[in-house]
């Protein structure tokens, strides 16, 4: 079985993974720091889209 990995840093996930929304989909990250990074990336993408 292939282990699940963090959507932000590719670390292997354990039972304490955090689920966050990214582009309308739910992804799992390994820690609060990665959850914040995913959120910032999503906000930057939305901001760039709004500027067009």
mmCIF entry with sequence, helices, sheets and N, C-alpha, C, O atoms, coordinates in Angstrom:
data_MODEL
# 
_entry.id   MODEL 
# 
_entity.id                         1 
_entity.type                       polymer 
_entity.pdbx_number_of_molecules   1 
# 
_entity_poly.entity_id                      1 
_entity_poly.type                           'polypeptide(L)' 
_entity_poly.nstd_linkage                   no 
_entity_poly.nstd_monomer                   no 
_entity_poly.pdbx_seq_one_letter_code       
;(UNK)(UNK)(UNK)(UNK)(UNK)(UNK)(UNK)(UNK)(UNK)(UNK)(UNK)(UNK)(UNK)(UNK)(UNK)(UNK)
(UNK)(UNK)(UNK)(UNK)(UNK)(UNK)(UNK)(UNK)(UNK)(UNK)(UNK)(UNK)(UNK)(UNK)(UNK)(UNK)
(UNK)(UNK)(UNK)(UNK)(UNK)(UNK)(UNK)(UNK)(UNK)(UNK)(UNK)(UNK)(UNK)(UNK)(UNK)(UNK)
(UNK)(UNK)(UNK)(UNK)
;
_entity_poly.pdbx_seq_one_letter_code_can   XXXXXXXXXXXXXXXXXXXXXXXXXXXXXXXXXXXXXXXXXXXXXXXXXXXX 
_entity_poly.pdbx_strand_id                 A 
# 
loop_
_entity_poly_seq.entity_id 
_entity_poly_seq.num 
_entity_poly_seq.mon_id 
_entity_poly_seq.hetero 
1 1  UNK n 
1 2  UNK n 
1 3  UNK n 
1 4  UNK n 
1 5  UNK n 
1 6  UNK n 
1 7  UNK n 
1 8  UNK n 
1 9  UNK n 
1 10 UNK n 
1 11 UNK n 
1 12 UNK n 
1 13 UNK n 
1 14 UNK n 
1 15 UNK n 
1 16 UNK n 
1 17 UNK n 
1 18 UNK n 
1 19 UNK n 
1 20 UNK n 
1 21 UNK n 
1 22 UNK n 
1 23 UNK n 
1 24 UNK n 
1 25 UNK n 
1 26 UNK n 
1 27 UNK n 
1 28 UNK n 
1 29 UNK n 
1 30 UNK n 
1 31 UNK n 
1 32 UNK n 
1 33 UNK n 
1 34 UNK n 
1 35 UNK n 
1 36 UNK n 
1 37 UNK n 
1 38 UNK n 
1 39 UNK n 
1 40 UNK n 
1 41 UNK n 
1 42 UNK n 
1 43 UNK n 
1 44 UNK n 
1 45 UNK n 
1 46 UNK n 
1 47 UNK n 
1 48 UNK n 
1 49 UNK n 
1 50 UNK n 
1 51 UNK n 
1 52 UNK n 
# 
_struct_asym.id          A 
_struct_asym.entity_id   1 
# 
_struct_conf.conf_type_id            HELX_P 
_struct_conf.id                      HELX_P1 
_struct_conf.pdbx_PDB_helix_id       AA1 
_struct_conf.beg_label_comp_id       UNK 
_struct_conf.beg_label_asym_id       A 
_struct_conf.beg_label_seq_id        32 
_struct_conf.pdbx_beg_PDB_ins_code   ? 
_struct_conf.end_label_comp_id       UNK 
_struct_conf.end_label_asym_id       A 
_struct_conf.end_label_seq_id        51 
_struct_conf.pdbx_end_PDB_ins_code   ? 
_struct_conf.beg_auth_comp_id        UNK 
_struct_conf.beg_auth_asym_id        A 
_struct_conf.beg_auth_seq_id         32 
_struct_conf.end_auth_comp_id        UNK 
_struct_conf.end_auth_asym_id        A 
_struct_conf.end_auth_seq_id         51 
_struct_conf.pdbx_PDB_helix_class    1 
_struct_conf.details                 ? 
_struct_conf.pdbx_PDB_helix_length   20 
# 
_struct_conf_type.id          HELX_P 
_struct_conf_type.criteria    ? 
_struct_conf_type.reference   ? 
# 
_struct_sheet.id               AA1 
_struct_sheet.type             ? 
_struct_sheet.number_strands   2 
_struct_sheet.details          ? 
# 
_struct_sheet_order.sheet_id     AA1 
_struct_sheet_order.range_id_1   1 
_struct_sheet_order.range_id_2   2 
_struct_sheet_order.offset       ? 
_struct_sheet_order.sense        anti-parallel 
# 
loop_
_struct_sheet_range.sheet_id 
_struct_sheet_range.id 
_struct_sheet_range.beg_label_comp_id 
_struct_sheet_range.beg_label_asym_id 
_struct_sheet_range.beg_label_seq_id 
_struct_sheet_range.pdbx_beg_PDB_ins_code 
_struct_sheet_range.end_label_comp_id 
_struct_sheet_range.end_label_asym_id 
_struct_sheet_range.end_label_seq_id 
_struct_sheet_range.pdbx_end_PDB_ins_code 
_struct_sheet_range.beg_auth_comp_id 
_struct_sheet_range.beg_auth_asym_id 
_struct_sheet_range.beg_auth_seq_id 
_struct_sheet_range.end_auth_comp_id 
_struct_sheet_range.end_auth_asym_id 
_struct_sheet_range.end_auth_seq_id 
AA1 1 UNK A 18 ? UNK A 22 ? UNK A 18 UNK A 22 
AA1 2 UNK A 25 ? UNK A 29 ? UNK A 25 UNK A 29 
# 
loop_
_atom_site.group_PDB 
_atom_site.id 
_atom_site.type_symbol 
_atom_site.label_atom_id 
_atom_site.label_alt_id 
_atom_site.label_comp_id 
_atom_site.label_asym_id 
_atom_site.label_entity_id 
_atom_site.label_seq_id 
_atom_site.pdbx_PDB_ins_code 
_atom_site.Cartn_x 
_atom_site.Cartn_y 
_atom_site.Cartn_z 
_atom_site.occupancy 
_atom_site.B_iso_or_equiv 
_atom_site.pdbx_formal_charge 
_atom_site.auth_seq_id 
_atom_site.auth_comp_id 
_atom_site.auth_asym_id 
_atom_site.auth_atom_id 
_atom_site.pdbx_PDB_model_num 
ATOM 1   N N  . UNK A 1 1  ? 0.834   -1.177 0.000   1.00 0.00 ? 1  UNK A N  1 
ATOM 2   C CA . UNK A 1 1  ? 0.000   0.000  0.000   1.00 0.00 ? 1  UNK A CA 1 
ATOM 3   C C  . UNK A 1 1  ? 0.883   1.245  0.000   1.00 0.00 ? 1  UNK A C  1 
ATOM 4   O O  . UNK A 1 1  ? 1.820   1.348  0.791   1.00 0.00 ? 1  UNK A O  1 
ATOM 5   N N  . UNK A 1 2  ? 0.585   2.174  -0.875  1.00 0.00 ? 2  UNK A N  1 
ATOM 6   C CA . UNK A 1 2  ? 1.356   3.400  -0.972  1.00 0.00 ? 2  UNK A CA 1 
ATOM 7   C C  . UNK A 1 2  ? 0.972   4.346  0.163   1.00 0.00 ? 2  UNK A C  1 
ATOM 8   O O  . UNK A 1 2  ? -0.214  4.604  0.368   1.00 0.00 ? 2  UNK A O  1 
ATOM 9   N N  . UNK A 1 3  ? 1.956   4.871  0.907   1.00 0.00 ? 3  UNK A N  1 
ATOM 10  C CA . UNK A 1 3  ? 1.627   5.793  1.999   1.00 0.00 ? 3  UNK A CA 1 
ATOM 11  C C  . UNK A 1 3  ? 1.121   7.132  1.457   1.00 0.00 ? 3  UNK A C  1 
ATOM 12  O O  . UNK A 1 3  ? 1.546   7.578  0.391   1.00 0.00 ? 3  UNK A O  1 
ATOM 13  N N  . UNK A 1 4  ? 0.221   7.764  2.192   1.00 0.00 ? 4  UNK A N  1 
ATOM 14  C CA . UNK A 1 4  ? -0.266  9.084  1.824   1.00 0.00 ? 4  UNK A CA 1 
ATOM 15  C C  . UNK A 1 4  ? 0.801   10.107 2.197   1.00 0.00 ? 4  UNK A C  1 
ATOM 16  O O  . UNK A 1 4  ? 1.511   9.950  3.191   1.00 0.00 ? 4  UNK A O  1 
ATOM 17  N N  . UNK A 1 5  ? 0.902   11.156 1.383   1.00 0.00 ? 5  UNK A N  1 
ATOM 18  C CA . UNK A 1 5  ? 1.887   12.195 1.661   1.00 0.00 ? 5  UNK A CA 1 
ATOM 19  C C  . UNK A 1 5  ? 1.231   13.560 1.736   1.00 0.00 ? 5  UNK A C  1 
ATOM 20  O O  . UNK A 1 5  ? 0.136   13.761 1.212   1.00 0.00 ? 5  UNK A O  1 
ATOM 21  N N  . UNK A 1 6  ? 1.894   14.485 2.381   1.00 0.00 ? 6  UNK A N  1 
ATOM 22  C CA . UNK A 1 6  ? 1.432   15.855 2.561   1.00 0.00 ? 6  UNK A CA 1 
ATOM 23  C C  . UNK A 1 6  ? 1.340   16.554 1.204   1.00 0.00 ? 6  UNK A C  1 
ATOM 24  O O  . UNK A 1 6  ? 2.233   16.418 0.368   1.00 0.00 ? 6  UNK A O  1 
ATOM 25  N N  . UNK A 1 7  ? 0.259   17.298 0.993   1.00 0.00 ? 7  UNK A N  1 
ATOM 26  C CA . UNK A 1 7  ? 0.057   18.024 -0.261  1.00 0.00 ? 7  UNK A CA 1 
ATOM 27  C C  . UNK A 1 7  ? 1.033   19.186 -0.413  1.00 0.00 ? 7  UNK A C  1 
ATOM 28  O O  . UNK A 1 7  ? 1.240   19.672 -1.525  1.00 0.00 ? 7  UNK A O  1 
ATOM 29  N N  . UNK A 1 8  ? 1.633   19.637 0.683   1.00 0.00 ? 8  UNK A N  1 
ATOM 30  C CA . UNK A 1 8  ? 2.542   20.780 0.624   1.00 0.00 ? 8  UNK A CA 1 
ATOM 31  C C  . UNK A 1 8  ? 4.017   20.377 0.572   1.00 0.00 ? 8  UNK A C  1 
ATOM 32  O O  . UNK A 1 8  ? 4.792   20.958 -0.188  1.00 0.00 ? 8  UNK A O  1 
ATOM 33  N N  . UNK A 1 9  ? 4.406   19.380 1.380   1.00 0.00 ? 9  UNK A N  1 
ATOM 34  C CA . UNK A 1 9  ? 5.841   19.082 1.487   1.00 0.00 ? 9  UNK A CA 1 
ATOM 35  C C  . UNK A 1 9  ? 6.214   17.634 1.182   1.00 0.00 ? 9  UNK A C  1 
ATOM 36  O O  . UNK A 1 9  ? 7.393   17.283 1.232   1.00 0.00 ? 9  UNK A O  1 
ATOM 37  N N  . UNK A 1 10 ? 5.245   16.797 0.871   1.00 0.00 ? 10 UNK A N  1 
ATOM 38  C CA . UNK A 1 10 ? 5.458   15.381 0.545   1.00 0.00 ? 10 UNK A CA 1 
ATOM 39  C C  . UNK A 1 10 ? 5.948   14.516 1.704   1.00 0.00 ? 10 UNK A C  1 
ATOM 40  O O  . UNK A 1 10 ? 6.422   13.404 1.475   1.00 0.00 ? 10 UNK A O  1 
ATOM 41  N N  . UNK A 1 11 ? 5.844   15.001 2.945   1.00 0.00 ? 11 UNK A N  1 
ATOM 42  C CA . UNK A 1 11 ? 6.160   14.143 4.096   1.00 0.00 ? 11 UNK A CA 1 
ATOM 43  C C  . UNK A 1 11 ? 5.061   13.109 4.231   1.00 0.00 ? 11 UNK A C  1 
ATOM 44  O O  . UNK A 1 11 ? 3.922   13.348 3.830   1.00 0.00 ? 11 UNK A O  1 
ATOM 45  N N  . UNK A 1 12 ? 5.399   11.965 4.794   1.00 0.00 ? 12 UNK A N  1 
ATOM 46  C CA . UNK A 1 12 ? 4.403   10.923 5.001   1.00 0.00 ? 12 UNK A CA 1 
ATOM 47  C C  . UNK A 1 12 ? 3.401   11.374 6.068   1.00 0.00 ? 12 UNK A C  1 
ATOM 48  O O  . UNK A 1 12 ? 3.787   11.930 7.097   1.00 0.00 ? 12 UNK A O  1 
ATOM 49  N N  . UNK A 1 13 ? 2.119   11.132 5.815   1.00 0.00 ? 13 UNK A N  1 
ATOM 50  C CA . UNK A 1 13 ? 1.070   11.538 6.747   1.00 0.00 ? 13 UNK A CA 1 
ATOM 51  C C  . UNK A 1 13 ? 0.839   10.468 7.805   1.00 0.00 ? 13 UNK A C  1 
ATOM 52  O O  . UNK A 1 13 ? 1.023   9.278  7.550   1.00 0.00 ? 13 UNK A O  1 
ATOM 53  N N  . UNK A 1 14 ? 0.433   10.904 8.997   1.00 0.00 ? 14 UNK A N  1 
ATOM 54  C CA . UNK A 1 14 ? 0.048   9.971  10.051  1.00 0.00 ? 14 UNK A CA 1 
ATOM 55  C C  . UNK A 1 14 ? -1.404  10.249 10.434  1.00 0.00 ? 14 UNK A C  1 
ATOM 56  O O  . UNK A 1 14 ? -2.120  10.919 9.690   1.00 0.00 ? 14 UNK A O  1 
ATOM 57  N N  . UNK A 1 15 ? -1.841  9.749  11.568  1.00 0.00 ? 15 UNK A N  1 
ATOM 58  C CA . UNK A 1 15 ? -3.232  9.909  11.985  1.00 0.00 ? 15 UNK A CA 1 
ATOM 59  C C  . UNK A 1 15 ? -3.576  11.351 12.350  1.00 0.00 ? 15 UNK A C  1 
ATOM 60  O O  . UNK A 1 15 ? -4.757  11.678 12.468  1.00 0.00 ? 15 UNK A O  1 
ATOM 61  N N  . UNK A 1 16 ? -2.598  12.213 12.531  1.00 0.00 ? 16 UNK A N  1 
ATOM 62  C CA . UNK A 1 16 ? -2.845  13.593 12.931  1.00 0.00 ? 16 UNK A CA 1 
ATOM 63  C C  . UNK A 1 16 ? -2.805  14.559 11.748  1.00 0.00 ? 16 UNK A C  1 
ATOM 64  O O  . UNK A 1 16 ? -2.526  15.744 11.929  1.00 0.00 ? 16 UNK A O  1 
ATOM 65  N N  . UNK A 1 17 ? -3.078  14.071 10.555  1.00 0.00 ? 17 UNK A N  1 
ATOM 66  C CA . UNK A 1 17 ? -3.071  14.936 9.383   1.00 0.00 ? 17 UNK A CA 1 
ATOM 67  C C  . UNK A 1 17 ? -4.213  15.943 9.476   1.00 0.00 ? 17 UNK A C  1 
ATOM 68  O O  . UNK A 1 17 ? -5.207  15.715 10.165  1.00 0.00 ? 17 UNK A O  1 
ATOM 69  N N  . UNK A 1 18 ? -4.052  17.060 8.770   1.00 0.00 ? 18 UNK A N  1 
ATOM 70  C CA . UNK A 1 18 ? -5.025  18.145 8.769   1.00 0.00 ? 18 UNK A CA 1 
ATOM 71  C C  . UNK A 1 18 ? -5.619  18.235 7.371   1.00 0.00 ? 18 UNK A C  1 
ATOM 72  O O  . UNK A 1 18 ? -4.887  18.224 6.382   1.00 0.00 ? 18 UNK A O  1 
ATOM 73  N N  . UNK A 1 19 ? -6.947  18.323 7.286   1.00 0.00 ? 19 UNK A N  1 
ATOM 74  C CA . UNK A 1 19 ? -7.617  18.443 5.995   1.00 0.00 ? 19 UNK A CA 1 
ATOM 75  C C  . UNK A 1 19 ? -7.888  19.912 5.709   1.00 0.00 ? 19 UNK A C  1 
ATOM 76  O O  . UNK A 1 19 ? -8.424  20.626 6.556   1.00 0.00 ? 19 UNK A O  1 
ATOM 77  N N  . UNK A 1 20 ? -7.512  20.367 4.500   1.00 0.00 ? 20 UNK A N  1 
ATOM 78  C CA . UNK A 1 20 ? -7.751  21.746 4.075   1.00 0.00 ? 20 UNK A CA 1 
ATOM 79  C C  . UNK A 1 20 ? -8.345  21.740 2.667   1.00 0.00 ? 20 UNK A C  1 
ATOM 80  O O  . UNK A 1 20 ? -8.147  20.797 1.900   1.00 0.00 ? 20 UNK A O  1 
ATOM 81  N N  . UNK A 1 21 ? -9.066  22.791 2.344   1.00 0.00 ? 21 UNK A N  1 
ATOM 82  C CA . UNK A 1 21 ? -9.661  22.925 1.010   1.00 0.00 ? 21 UNK A CA 1 
ATOM 83  C C  . UNK A 1 21 ? -8.653  23.602 0.088   1.00 0.00 ? 21 UNK A C  1 
ATOM 84  O O  . UNK A 1 21 ? -8.029  24.597 0.457   1.00 0.00 ? 21 UNK A O  1 
ATOM 85  N N  . UNK A 1 22 ? -8.502  23.052 -1.113  1.00 0.00 ? 22 UNK A N  1 
ATOM 86  C CA . UNK A 1 22 ? -7.610  23.611 -2.117  1.00 0.00 ? 22 UNK A CA 1 
ATOM 87  C C  . UNK A 1 22 ? -8.291  23.477 -3.465  1.00 0.00 ? 22 UNK A C  1 
ATOM 88  O O  . UNK A 1 22 ? -8.473  22.369 -3.970  1.00 0.00 ? 22 UNK A O  1 
ATOM 89  N N  . UNK A 1 23 ? -8.661  24.593 -4.039  1.00 0.00 ? 23 UNK A N  1 
ATOM 90  C CA . UNK A 1 23 ? -9.311  24.564 -5.338  1.00 0.00 ? 23 UNK A CA 1 
ATOM 91  C C  . UNK A 1 23 ? -10.613 23.778 -5.345  1.00 0.00 ? 23 UNK A C  1 
ATOM 92  O O  . UNK A 1 23 ? -10.943 23.123 -6.334  1.00 0.00 ? 23 UNK A O  1 
ATOM 93  N N  . UNK A 1 24 ? -11.348 23.842 -4.246  1.00 0.00 ? 24 UNK A N  1 
ATOM 94  C CA . UNK A 1 24 ? -12.617 23.132 -4.167  1.00 0.00 ? 24 UNK A CA 1 
ATOM 95  C C  . UNK A 1 24 ? -12.498 21.670 -3.767  1.00 0.00 ? 24 UNK A C  1 
ATOM 96  O O  . UNK A 1 24 ? -13.511 20.990 -3.600  1.00 0.00 ? 24 UNK A O  1 
ATOM 97  N N  . UNK A 1 25 ? -11.277 21.181 -3.613  1.00 0.00 ? 25 UNK A N  1 
ATOM 98  C CA . UNK A 1 25 ? -11.053 19.794 -3.199  1.00 0.00 ? 25 UNK A CA 1 
ATOM 99  C C  . UNK A 1 25 ? -10.436 19.779 -1.812  1.00 0.00 ? 25 UNK A C  1 
ATOM 100 O O  . UNK A 1 25 ? -9.797  20.747 -1.400  1.00 0.00 ? 25 UNK A O  1 
ATOM 101 N N  . UNK A 1 26 ? -10.625 18.690 -1.096  1.00 0.00 ? 26 UNK A N  1 
ATOM 102 C CA . UNK A 1 26 ? -10.021 18.529 0.221   1.00 0.00 ? 26 UNK A CA 1 
ATOM 103 C C  . UNK A 1 26 ? -8.708  17.773 0.060   1.00 0.00 ? 26 UNK A C  1 
ATOM 104 O O  . UNK A 1 26 ? -8.663  16.700 -0.541  1.00 0.00 ? 26 UNK A O  1 
ATOM 105 N N  . UNK A 1 27 ? -7.636  18.353 0.609   1.00 0.00 ? 27 UNK A N  1 
ATOM 106 C CA . UNK A 1 27 ? -6.326  17.704 0.604   1.00 0.00 ? 27 UNK A CA 1 
ATOM 107 C C  . UNK A 1 27 ? -5.853  17.571 2.045   1.00 0.00 ? 27 UNK A C  1 
ATOM 108 O O  . UNK A 1 27 ? -6.355  18.260 2.933   1.00 0.00 ? 27 UNK A O  1 
ATOM 109 N N  . UNK A 1 28 ? -4.898  16.696 2.275   1.00 0.00 ? 28 UNK A N  1 
ATOM 110 C CA . UNK A 1 28 ? -4.367  16.492 3.617   1.00 0.00 ? 28 UNK A CA 1 
ATOM 111 C C  . UNK A 1 28 ? -2.934  16.989 3.703   1.00 0.00 ? 28 UNK A C  1 
ATOM 112 O O  . UNK A 1 28 ? -2.131  16.794 2.790   1.00 0.00 ? 28 UNK A O  1 
ATOM 113 N N  . UNK A 1 29 ? -2.632  17.639 4.831   1.00 0.00 ? 29 UNK A N  1 
ATOM 114 C CA . UNK A 1 29 ? -1.279  18.124 5.095   1.00 0.00 ? 29 UNK A CA 1 
ATOM 115 C C  . UNK A 1 29 ? -0.815  17.592 6.447   1.00 0.00 ? 29 UNK A C  1 
ATOM 116 O O  . UNK A 1 29 ? -1.622  17.135 7.256   1.00 0.00 ? 29 UNK A O  1 
ATOM 117 N N  . UNK A 1 30 ? 0.484   17.657 6.680   1.00 0.00 ? 30 UNK A N  1 
ATOM 118 C CA . UNK A 1 30 ? 1.045   17.040 7.877   1.00 0.00 ? 30 UNK A CA 1 
ATOM 119 C C  . UNK A 1 30 ? 1.032   17.927 9.114   1.00 0.00 ? 30 UNK A C  1 
ATOM 120 O O  . UNK A 1 30 ? 1.064   17.420 10.235  1.00 0.00 ? 30 UNK A O  1 
ATOM 121 N N  . UNK A 1 31 ? 0.985   19.254 8.925   1.00 0.00 ? 31 UNK A N  1 
ATOM 122 C CA . UNK A 1 31 ? 1.085   20.135 10.084  1.00 0.00 ? 31 UNK A CA 1 
ATOM 123 C C  . UNK A 1 31 ? 0.415   21.485 9.818   1.00 0.00 ? 31 UNK A C  1 
ATOM 124 O O  . UNK A 1 31 ? 0.001   21.776 8.695   1.00 0.00 ? 31 UNK A O  1 
ATOM 125 N N  . UNK A 1 32 ? 0.317   22.288 10.852  1.00 0.00 ? 32 UNK A N  1 
ATOM 126 C CA . UNK A 1 32 ? -0.305  23.605 10.756  1.00 0.00 ? 32 UNK A CA 1 
ATOM 127 C C  . UNK A 1 32 ? 0.479   24.518 9.809   1.00 0.00 ? 32 UNK A C  1 
ATOM 128 O O  . UNK A 1 32 ? -0.113  25.328 9.096   1.00 0.00 ? 32 UNK A O  1 
ATOM 129 N N  . UNK A 1 33 ? 1.786   24.390 9.801   1.00 0.00 ? 33 UNK A N  1 
ATOM 130 C CA . UNK A 1 33 ? 2.634   25.202 8.911   1.00 0.00 ? 33 UNK A CA 1 
ATOM 131 C C  . UNK A 1 33 ? 2.304   24.917 7.436   1.00 0.00 ? 33 UNK A C  1 
ATOM 132 O O  . UNK A 1 33 ? 2.201   25.843 6.632   1.00 0.00 ? 33 UNK A O  1 
ATOM 133 N N  . UNK A 1 34 ? 2.141   23.657 7.093   1.00 0.00 ? 34 UNK A N  1 
ATOM 134 C CA . UNK A 1 34 ? 1.792   23.301 5.718   1.00 0.00 ? 34 UNK A CA 1 
ATOM 135 C C  . UNK A 1 34 ? 0.365   23.738 5.385   1.00 0.00 ? 34 UNK A C  1 
ATOM 136 O O  . UNK A 1 34 ? 0.092   24.142 4.254   1.00 0.00 ? 34 UNK A O  1 
ATOM 137 N N  . UNK A 1 35 ? -0.554  23.660 6.364   1.00 0.00 ? 35 UNK A N  1 
ATOM 138 C CA . UNK A 1 35 ? -1.925  24.114 6.155   1.00 0.00 ? 35 UNK A CA 1 
ATOM 139 C C  . UNK A 1 35 ? -1.937  25.611 5.844   1.00 0.00 ? 35 UNK A C  1 
ATOM 140 O O  . UNK A 1 35 ? -2.681  26.063 4.974   1.00 0.00 ? 35 UNK A O  1 
ATOM 141 N N  . UNK A 1 36 ? -1.113  26.373 6.556   1.00 0.00 ? 36 UNK A N  1 
ATOM 142 C CA . UNK A 1 36 ? -1.004  27.808 6.312   1.00 0.00 ? 36 UNK A CA 1 
ATOM 143 C C  . UNK A 1 36 ? -0.435  28.072 4.929   1.00 0.00 ? 36 UNK A C  1 
ATOM 144 O O  . UNK A 1 36 ? -0.925  28.945 4.212   1.00 0.00 ? 36 UNK A O  1 
ATOM 145 N N  . UNK A 1 37 ? 0.591   27.329 4.549   1.00 0.00 ? 37 UNK A N  1 
ATOM 146 C CA . UNK A 1 37 ? 1.204   27.505 3.229   1.00 0.00 ? 37 UNK A CA 1 
ATOM 147 C C  . UNK A 1 37 ? 0.205   27.218 2.112   1.00 0.00 ? 37 UNK A C  1 
ATOM 148 O O  . UNK A 1 37 ? 0.160   27.944 1.119   1.00 0.00 ? 37 UNK A O  1 
ATOM 149 N N  . UNK A 1 38 ? -0.593  26.166 2.267   1.00 0.00 ? 38 UNK A N  1 
ATOM 150 C CA . UNK A 1 38 ? -1.619  25.829 1.274   1.00 0.00 ? 38 UNK A CA 1 
ATOM 151 C C  . UNK A 1 38 ? -2.643  26.960 1.194   1.00 0.00 ? 38 UNK A C  1 
ATOM 152 O O  . UNK A 1 38 ? -3.053  27.354 0.102   1.00 0.00 ? 38 UNK A O  1 
ATOM 153 N N  . UNK A 1 39 ? -3.053  27.478 2.346   1.00 0.00 ? 39 UNK A N  1 
ATOM 154 C CA . UNK A 1 39 ? -4.025  28.572 2.381   1.00 0.00 ? 39 UNK A CA 1 
ATOM 155 C C  . UNK A 1 39 ? -3.499  29.822 1.709   1.00 0.00 ? 39 UNK A C  1 
ATOM 156 O O  . UNK A 1 39 ? -4.238  30.504 1.000   1.00 0.00 ? 39 UNK A O  1 
ATOM 157 N N  . UNK A 1 40 ? -2.229  30.132 1.924   1.00 0.00 ? 40 UNK A N  1 
ATOM 158 C CA . UNK A 1 40 ? -1.616  31.308 1.308   1.00 0.00 ? 40 UNK A CA 1 
ATOM 159 C C  . UNK A 1 40 ? -1.510  31.129 -0.208  1.00 0.00 ? 40 UNK A C  1 
ATOM 160 O O  . UNK A 1 40 ? -1.708  32.082 -0.962  1.00 0.00 ? 40 UNK A O  1 
ATOM 161 N N  . UNK A 1 41 ? -1.203  29.932 -0.646  1.00 0.00 ? 41 UNK A N  1 
ATOM 162 C CA . UNK A 1 41 ? -1.112  29.672 -2.083  1.00 0.00 ? 41 UNK A CA 1 
ATOM 163 C C  . UNK A 1 41 ? -2.478  29.828 -2.734  1.00 0.00 ? 41 UNK A C  1 
ATOM 164 O O  . UNK A 1 41 ? -2.590  30.391 -3.823  1.00 0.00 ? 41 UNK A O  1 
ATOM 165 N N  . UNK A 1 42 ? -3.506  29.336 -2.075  1.00 0.00 ? 42 UNK A N  1 
ATOM 166 C CA . UNK A 1 42 ? -4.868  29.456 -2.601  1.00 0.00 ? 42 UNK A CA 1 
ATOM 167 C C  . UNK A 1 42 ? -5.293  30.924 -2.657  1.00 0.00 ? 42 UNK A C  1 
ATOM 168 O O  . UNK A 1 42 ? -5.927  31.348 -3.623  1.00 0.00 ? 42 UNK A O  1 
ATOM 169 N N  . UNK A 1 43 ? -4.949  31.700 -1.630  1.00 0.00 ? 43 UNK A N  1 
ATOM 170 C CA . UNK A 1 43 ? -5.299  33.125 -1.599  1.00 0.00 ? 43 UNK A CA 1 
ATOM 171 C C  . UNK A 1 43 ? -4.568  33.885 -2.707  1.00 0.00 ? 43 UNK A C  1 
ATOM 172 O O  . UNK A 1 43 ? -5.151  34.756 -3.352  1.00 0.00 ? 43 UNK A O  1 
ATOM 173 N N  . UNK A 1 44 ? -3.301  33.558 -2.924  1.00 0.00 ? 44 UNK A N  1 
ATOM 174 C CA . UNK A 1 44 ? -2.531  34.212 -3.978  1.00 0.00 ? 44 UNK A CA 1 
ATOM 175 C C  . UNK A 1 44 ? -3.110  33.897 -5.352  1.00 0.00 ? 44 UNK A C  1 
ATOM 176 O O  . UNK A 1 44 ? -3.172  34.765 -6.224  1.00 0.00 ? 44 UNK A O  1 
ATOM 177 N N  . UNK A 1 45 ? -3.527  32.669 -5.534  1.00 0.00 ? 45 UNK A N  1 
ATOM 178 C CA . UNK A 1 45 ? -4.128  32.259 -6.807  1.00 0.00 ? 45 UNK A CA 1 
ATOM 179 C C  . UNK A 1 45 ? -5.430  33.023 -7.037  1.00 0.00 ? 45 UNK A C  1 
ATOM 180 O O  . UNK A 1 45 ? -5.680  33.502 -8.143  1.00 0.00 ? 45 UNK A O  1 
ATOM 181 N N  . UNK A 1 46 ? -6.252  33.139 -6.011  1.00 0.00 ? 46 UNK A N  1 
ATOM 182 C CA . UNK A 1 46 ? -7.526  33.855 -6.121  1.00 0.00 ? 46 UNK A CA 1 
ATOM 183 C C  . UNK A 1 46 ? -7.290  35.334 -6.398  1.00 0.00 ? 46 UNK A C  1 
ATOM 184 O O  . UNK A 1 46 ? -8.013  35.947 -7.184  1.00 0.00 ? 46 UNK A O  1 
ATOM 185 N N  . UNK A 1 47 ? -6.285  35.902 -5.758  1.00 0.00 ? 47 UNK A N  1 
ATOM 186 C CA . UNK A 1 47 ? -5.953  37.318 -5.955  1.00 0.00 ? 47 UNK A CA 1 
ATOM 187 C C  . UNK A 1 47 ? -5.484  37.583 -7.375  1.00 0.00 ? 47 UNK A C  1 
ATOM 188 O O  . UNK A 1 47 ? -5.886  38.572 -7.988  1.00 0.00 ? 47 UNK A O  1 
ATOM 189 N N  . UNK A 1 48 ? -4.650  36.719 -7.894  1.00 0.00 ? 48 UNK A N  1 
ATOM 190 C CA . UNK A 1 48 ? -4.140  36.866 -9.261  1.00 0.00 ? 48 UNK A CA 1 
ATOM 191 C C  . UNK A 1 48 ? -5.282  36.730 -10.274 1.00 0.00 ? 48 UNK A C  1 
ATOM 192 O O  . UNK A 1 48 ? -5.313  37.431 -11.285 1.00 0.00 ? 48 UNK A O  1 
ATOM 193 N N  . UNK A 1 49 ? -6.204  35.835 -9.993  1.00 0.00 ? 49 UNK A N  1 
ATOM 194 C CA . UNK A 1 49 ? -7.338  35.634 -10.873 1.00 0.00 ? 49 UNK A CA 1 
ATOM 195 C C  . UNK A 1 49 ? -8.245  36.867 -10.870 1.00 0.00 ? 49 UNK A C  1 
ATOM 196 O O  . UNK A 1 49 ? -8.785  37.241 -11.911 1.00 0.00 ? 49 UNK A O  1 
ATOM 197 N N  . UNK A 1 50 ? -8.413  37.499 -9.707  1.00 0.00 ? 50 UNK A N  1 
ATOM 198 C CA . UNK A 1 50 ? -9.265  38.670 -9.567  1.00 0.00 ? 50 UNK A CA 1 
ATOM 199 C C  . UNK A 1 50 ? -8.686  39.894 -10.281 1.00 0.00 ? 50 UNK A C  1 
ATOM 200 O O  . UNK A 1 50 ? -9.430  40.765 -10.732 1.00 0.00 ? 50 UNK A O  1 
ATOM 201 N N  . UNK A 1 51 ? -7.359  39.953 -10.382 1.00 0.00 ? 51 UNK A N  1 
ATOM 202 C CA . UNK A 1 51 ? -6.687  41.091 -11.018 1.00 0.00 ? 51 UNK A CA 1 
ATOM 203 C C  . UNK A 1 51 ? -6.803  41.068 -12.532 1.00 0.00 ? 51 UNK A C  1 
ATOM 204 O O  . UNK A 1 51 ? -6.558  42.084 -13.182 1.00 0.00 ? 51 UNK A O  1 
ATOM 205 N N  . UNK A 1 52 ? -7.164  39.948 -13.098 1.00 0.00 ? 52 UNK A N  1 
ATOM 206 C CA . UNK A 1 52 ? -7.236  39.821 -14.560 1.00 0.00 ? 52 UNK A CA 1 
ATOM 207 C C  . UNK A 1 52 ? -8.363  40.555 -15.118 1.00 0.00 ? 52 UNK A C  1 
ATOM 208 O O  . UNK A 1 52 ? -8.563  40.549 -16.333 1.00 0.00 ? 52 UNK A O  1 
# 
